Amino acid sequence: MPGFDAVIGFLYQFGDAAAFLVLCASGLAIIFGMMGVINLAHGEFIMGGAYTTVTVAKLGVPLPLAVLCGALAAGAAGMVLERLVIRHLYGRPLDTIVATWGVSLIASQGTLILLGPSLSDISTPLGSVEIGALSYSVYRFVLMGVAAAILLGLYVLFNFTRFGVLARATIQVPHMAETLGVDTRLIYSLTFGIGAALAGATGGLYAPTMTLVPTMGVQFITEAFVTVVVGGGDVFLGTAPAGIVLGFIKSGMTTWEGQLAGQIGLLVAVILVIRVLPRGISGLMLRERA
Amino acid sequence: MAEDPLLTIAGLRAGYGGKPVLQGIDLAIPRGEITAVIGRNGVGKSTLIKAIIGLLPPSAGSIRFGGREIGALTAHARARLGLGYVPQGRDVFPRMSVEENLKVGMSIRGAPNPDYDAIYGYFPILRERRRQAAGTLSGGQQQQLAIGRVLVGGPSLVLLDEPSEGIQPSIVQDIARIGVDLNRRTGLTIVLVEQNIDMIRAMAQRCFVMDKGRVTAELTPAMLDDRDIVRRHLAV
């Protein structure tokens, strides 16, 4: 049944692309959407998470725990960066871009000097499964599930916990949250840490599927920025739908004309969106609701 | 003057970007009273309130609250000591529900089981609208929410910045009545910045007049009853 195989094959490609976009972008979207900070060091948090995960996994720690270590390491690094650099640049978006770009260069070049041009990688776990005539990597299905679970987890965190309520209050009217007794600096610090931890988790999750080099962040950051630009500032109303739409475009173009066409499709999509919806999908949705 | 003022301000100076607005404020707010600060537009009344709550760092002078110097504390630390702030323009969290807005006010106490019944008792409309986004409420409802949001944290001093601004008269009366009621029953100290003569007369037991960044006069309750005196101090 070639038709069946083609459909399943496409759905697999689509799910894989959408999961990758959502995982790449969610940390960046939280930091941008909630704090207005454009974090060009996002890719290096992903790299840091991947390196930590692989290093810990090689010590014999099971992969899920190793990924958690990667996320925590990146989150901690994020909170340190927030305290040392970002905090002094709130309300100065252009300065933040330059500063985080500098951090990104220091992190990737520093890793190159300290750890060399590459880290020996670990193999992709879980093997493959045959559906119809084709076989698919089981781990890729796990990644799709994890992407959905992370979105759900973030939704619960920001809507049903005390931290979530205080974080949204801080993001909406910072000075008012402060005068109601909310330690807004701590909220910003934790929010930045969560964004960085999500980047670290993304790095850890994709570490078994790719070669670990100090500049690996670059492979993620284009996709992450495209998704955030298309989605706008809201993770749930923006990043999730943008990941799905762009995943569809990318996998469609890739199936049709190969990887390069997929990349071109993404970039054309983002140019069109900037033209038509400068505030992204969530900007459109929020304007209609308000 | 009561022997033990709750809030004492001495020689307070503050401004925006080097432009001085407050030029040496001296003020004592007695415990358990409703004090109004009046004056024409632009004399620094809102700036004074912002300096008290901590949104504007003082360049000189002292602010003592309950016997403790708070001039160097962050705004959230002052709030946790029992200072409540209801800003001009309300500043509700627009994309959060009424109940979530109250929950932020509650967070001061860190109470595990929020009990909003007292607030809903004062402002029944908030119970009715508790699941509605605060940004979709009318101005008067937002003002009630902004006051409820501060009261839920159990402050000992509430700073009200122009609570009557842009609100229909019936709700202004409600707010004045609730303020006086809270003051009588719980001893809540209130500092009110206001232009609306009726609101000042309905609430204030004492009244300070500000001009050009200084406190220039104090009006007694008897003088507050004389509309001409009050009007003269408010006139542009």
Interface residues (C-beta under 8 A of the other chain):
Chain A: R162 V165 L166 R168 A169 Q172 V173 H175 M176 A177 E178 T179 L180 G181 V182 D183 T184 L286 A290
Chain B: I53 G54 L55 T74 A75 H76 R78 A79 R80 Y85 P87 D91 V92 F93 P94 R95 M96 E100 N101 K103 V104 G105 S107 I108 G135 R149 V150 G153
